Amino acid sequence: MIDAQRLRSLLLQFNLKGYTDPNTKYESNGKNGNVLKLQIDNYTYEDEFYGGEPYSGNETIWEDGKDIFRCVYWGKVIGGADIYAFLKSALSKGPDGDLVHRGPMEYVEGNMKYTNECEGTIEEFRQIERIYIDNREVYVAYFNGGRVNIAKD
């Protein structure tokens, strides 16, 4: 079984490829959603999402075809703010400290601020990220995830 540090590193690699690589493309999943599929060695990653505003989705990592990590998410932009270029910039920094997923604890650019709060570890976590413009919240997203298939009944 992959150790926690390697899994966290792998998730970061997949996330950065998805968030920052302009050549990375989501494709239709045929069910009114989009999916991103990536491969690193014997690990496969999919990020499948639905909607525009608000949106929802899930991420899965497989090791040799066995699902080992899962995260579900839901988020929204408040009041039609244009935040996605800033969000991409924040996410390109990756998590810092004890954070598991997505961006750093805080990232500021001009009058915009990104925050990332996380409870738990790669084994099991809950996370909330927010964006503020002039101290007014304009974006919120919730993430729940962790390892799967550690033991089967």
JOBELRA-V418613 format. One record per backbone hydrogen bond with DSSP energy under -0.5 kcal/mol. NH is the residue of the N-H (numbers start at 0). CO is the residue of the C=O. E is the energy in kcal/mol with one decimal. If there is no record, write none. Layout:
nh->{NH NH}
co->{CO CO}
e->{E E}
This chain:
nh->{6 7 8 9 10 11 12 13 14 15 16 17 18 19 20 20 21 23 26 28 33 34 35 37 39 42 43 44 45 46 47 48 49 50 51 53 54 55 56 57 58 59 60 61 62 63 63 65 66 67 68 69 70 71 72 73 74 75 77 78 80 82 86 87 88 89 90 91 92 93 98 103 106 108 111 112 113 114 115 116 118 120 123 124 125 126 127 128 129 130 131 132 133 135 136 137 138 139 140 141 142 143 144 145 146 147}
co->{2 3 4 5 6 7 8 9 10 11 12 13 14 15 15 16 19 20 34 32 48 26 46 44 42 39 61 37 59 35 57 33 55 31 53 74 74 49 72 47 70 45 68 43 65 41 61 62 64 60 60 145 58 143 56 141 54 139 137 76 77 80 82 83 84 85 86 87 89 90 95 89 113 111 108 131 106 129 104 127 125 123 120 144 118 142 116 140 114 138 112 135 110 132 134 130 130 75 128 73 126 71 124 69 122 67}
e->{-2.4 -2.6 -2.4 -2.5 -2.6 -2.1 -2.3 -2.5 -2.9 -3.0 -2.1 -2.2 -2.8 -2.8 -0.6 -1.1 -0.7 -1.7 -2.7 -2.1 -2.5 -3.0 -2.1 -2.4 -2.5 -2.6 -2.1 -2.7 -2.2 -2.0 -2.6 -2.6 -3.3 -0.6 -0.7 -0.6 -2.6 -2.2 -2.4 -2.3 -3.0 -2.3 -1.9 -2.8 -2.8 -2.7 -0.6 -2.0 -0.5 -3.0 -1.5 -2.4 -2.2 -2.7 -2.6 -1.7 -2.2 -2.5 -3.3 -0.5 -0.8 -1.0 -2.9 -2.3 -1.8 -2.5 -2.9 -1.6 -1.4 -1.3 -2.1 -0.6 -2.1 -2.4 -2.0 -2.4 -3.2 -2.5 -2.0 -2.9 -3.0 -1.5 -1.0 -3.0 -2.1 -2.6 -2.6 -2.3 -2.2 -1.9 -2.8 -2.5 -2.6 -1.7 -0.5 -3.1 -1.2 -2.1 -2.2 -3.0 -2.5 -2.2 -2.3 -2.3 -1.2 -1.6}
